[in-house]
Amino acid sequence: QVQLVESGGGLVQPGGSLRLSCAASGRISSPYTMNWHRQAPGNQRELVAAITNYGRTNYVDSVKGRFTISRDNAKNTMYLQMNSLKPEDTAVYYCNFFQRGMNYWGTGTLVTVSS
């Protein structure tokens, strides 16, 4: 089993920044992929950003140039730096961990972008 703990969500004004963290613990073995998903009210959950064990990244078009995903393999921790936040970024952000065919999810952290 792998446990995921997210942190860093909150209320921020449009144009502001937040940094999300996801710490993984438990039975972890490389390689593994970590992703950030989000789900806004009334919408389906969508993949926001992904990072492989080797640091290769991928982003949904709506966040390219504003969000940066990174990871610290020594700490089994993933980050999402979110800049120039927009009201449409408001959602619950979920950490996802994929290892050896198994998917694990965090409980989510709420990000609200509002003036």
Order of alpha helices (4+ residues) and beta strands (2+ residues): beta-beta-beta-beta-beta-beta-beta-beta-beta-beta-beta
